[in-house]
C-alpha cells in the first residue's frame, strides 16, 4: 500500500514535470489536501470523489470556498505569469464535440501544498525566482467546464513538443487518420481487426474509469499542461491502454502476415507505448499509478481478447444474423455505460467508440458479401512491402486526404440531421444543443448513429468510392 500511495502521489508527477522544465505559478492561498479552504470540484453525484489511496477529497462545489468566498477557478486560473519580451502566447478553444456545459463535474480536487507552508511546490515560480528562457503557453480549455487553467512556463521546448505529439497519439485526430490510412493504403484485414481491439480496450477502460471514480492529480502541486479531459476520472489511463493495445496488437496481427524484422516491430511498439505513457505524466493528467495500471489492464485484455479475434472476425463476416447482433450488442453496452454516472464527456466518447466499432463491423459483413476489399488467400502470404516511390506515396496521401474529407463531411452532415431529429423524438428542447446532449436519450443515439455511419464509411463507403475513381 505504501508503494501504491507513492506511485499515486501528485508530488511525484510535479517533480517529474519540474525535471522536464515545466513550471507553474500557483497562489499561496491554496491549502492542503485535507479539504480546508481548498477550492475543489465535486465528483459526479458523489460528495467529494476521492481516491482510497490518497484520501484526497473536496466536498465543496466548484468555485466556492468555505464562508462563501470565491475560489480560484481551474488549476490556479487567473494567476499572472511574468512574461519576457517577445514571449509567445497561445490560446486554444474547446473542441466542437467537447464543449463546455452546465453539468456535474467529474474530476480532480484542486487543493494544493501543505497548509501554512510558504515553500513553493515543485515547479512553482516564487516571487523572486529568475525567469529562464520560458515560452508562455495558455492551456487548452477543459472539455466539460471550459476552464482554461493556469498559465505555465516551458523551459525545454523539445520535451514539450515531443510529449504533445505523444499525447496526440491517443486523441481523436490520430484515430481518424491512422485507422483509415491502414485500411485504405496497407491492409483492410489488419485495419478492421485493429479497430475491434481498440473498441474493446477503450470501452472497458472508460467504464472502469467511471466505476473507480478516482480524481485527476491535484493542482497544485501538479501543473495542468493539458486540461482537455480534466473533468473525467483518472484510473486507469485510457491513453496508456490504447498506446499498449494498438502498437502491440499491430505487431501481433502482422508478424505472420507481413515481411519485416520482428525485433524492429516490437521496438517501435515499445517506443510508441512509452512516449504516450510518459506524456500523460508530463501533461499532469495522470499519476504514475494510473499509467502503470492502464498498461497492465490493457495487457490483461489483450491476453483474453487476441486468441478469440479470429472467431469474432469470422462471425462478423459470415454469420447470417451478425448485423442484428452487432447493433444490439454495441447499443446495449452503450446503455450500460450511461448508467454508471452522471453526464460527462466520457459518456459521449464511449458511445462514439461503440458506434464506430458497430459501423466497421457492419461494413465488414457487407464487404464480405459484395467482394469489396477481399482478404488475401493463404498462398499470397506473407506480404512484402512495396518499394517506396513518388507515385506510390502520392497516391497514398491522396487517398488519405480525400477519404478523411469524406469522413468529415459525413460527420458534419449526420450531426446536423441527427441532433434535431433525436431531440424531437425524445422530447428534449433542441435550442441549446450543449444542454440537450447532456440527456442520455439524446447523447447516446446521436453519437452512436453519427459515428456508426462514419465507421461504416471507413471500411465500405470510402473504399467503394476509391474503386469507382480507381486511385492507384
C-alpha positions, 0 to 999 in steps of 0.5 A, a space after each residue: 500500500 505504501 508503494 501504491 500511495 507513492 506511485 499515486 502521489 501528485 508530488 511525484 508527477 510535479 517533480 517529474 514535470 519540474 525535471 522536464 522544465 515545466 513550471 507553474 505559478 500557483 497562489 499561496 492561498 491554496 491549502 492542503 489536501 485535507 479539504 480546508 479552504 481548498 477550492 475543489 470540484 465535486 465528483 459526479 453525484 458523489 460528495 467529494 470523489 476521492 481516491 482510497 489511496 490518497 484520501 484526497 477529497 473536496 466536498 465543496 462545489 466548484 468555485 466556492 470556498 468555505 464562508 462563501 468566498 470565491 475560489 480560484 477557478 481551474 488549476 490556479 486560473 487567473 494567476 499572472 505569469 511574468 512574461 519576457 519580451 517577445 514571449 509567445 502566447 497561445 490560446 486554444 478553444 474547446 473542441 466542437 464535440 467537447 464543449 463546455 456545459 452546465 453539468 456535474 463535474 467529474 474530476 480532480 480536487 484542486 487543493 494544493 501544498 501543505 497548509 501554512 507552508 510558504 515553500 513553493 511546490 515543485 515547479 512553482 515560480 516564487 516571487 523572486 525566482 529568475 525567469 529562464 528562457 520560458 515560452 508562455 503557453 495558455 492551456 487548452 480549455 477543459 472539455 466539460 467546464 471550459 476552464 482554461 487553467 493556469 498559465 505555465 512556463 516551458 523551459 525545454 521546448 523539445 520535451 514539450 513538443 515531443 510529449 504533445 505529439 505523444 499525447 496526440 497519439 491517443 486523441 481523436 485526430 490520430 484515430 481518424 487518420 491512422 485507422 483509415 490510412 491502414 485500411 485504405 493504403 496497407 491492409 483492410 484485414 489488419 485495419 478492421 481487426 485493429 479497430 475491434 481491439 481498440 473498441 474493446 480496450 477503450 470501452 472497458 477502460 472508460 467504464 472502469 474509469 467511471 466505476 473507480 471514480 478516482 480524481 485527476 492529480 491535484 493542482 497544485 502541486 501538479 501543473 495542468 499542461 493539458 486540461 482537455 479531459 480534466 473533468 473525467 476520472 483518472 484510473 486507469 489511463 485510457 491513453 496508456 491502454 490504447 498506446 499498449 493495445 494498438 502498437 502491440 496488437 499491430 505487431 501481433 496481427 502482422 508478424 505472420 502476415 507481413 515481411 519485416 524484422 520482428 525485433 524492429 516491430 516490437 521496438 517501435 511498439 515499445 517506443 510508441 507505448 512509452 512516449 504516450 505513457 510518459 506524456 500523460 505524466 508530463 501533461 499532469 493528467 495522470 499519476 504514475 499509478 494510473 499509467 502503470 495500471 492502464 498498461 497492465 489492464 490493457 495487457 490483461 485484455 489483450 491476453 483474453 481478447 487476441 486468441 478469440 479475434 479470429 472467431 469474432 472476425 469470422 462471425 462478423 463476416 459470415 454469420 447470417 444474423 451478425 448485423 442484428 447482433 452487432 447493433 444490439 450488442 454495441 447499443 446495449 453496452 452503450 446503455 450500460 455505460 450511461 448508467 454508471 454516472 452522471 453526464 460527462 464527456 466520457 459518456 459521449 466518447 464511449 458511445 462514439 467508440 461503440 458506434 464506430 466499432 458497430 459501423 466497421 463491423 457492419 461494413 465488414 459483413 457487407 464487404 464480405 458479401 459484395 467482394 469489396 476489399 477481399 482478404 488475401 488467400 493463404 498462398 499470397 502470404 506473407 506480404 512484402 512491402 512495396 518499394 517506396 516511390 513518388 507515385 506510390 506515396 502520392 497516391 497514398 496521401 491522396 487517398 488519405 486526404 480525400 477519404 478523411 474529407 469524406 469522413 468529415 463531411 459525413 460527420 458534419 452532415 449526420 450531426 446536423 440531421 441527427 441532433 434535431 431529429 433525436 431531440 424531437 423524438 425524445 422530447 428534449 428542447 433542441 435550442 441549446 444543443 450543449 444542454 440537450 446532449 447532456 440527456 442520455 436519450 439524446 447523447 447516446 443515439 446521436 453519437 452512436 448513429 453519427 459515428 456508426 455511419 462514419 465507421 461504416 464509411 471507413 471500411 465500405 463507403 470510402 473504399 467503394 468510392 476509391 474503386 469507382 475513381 480507381 486511385 492507384 
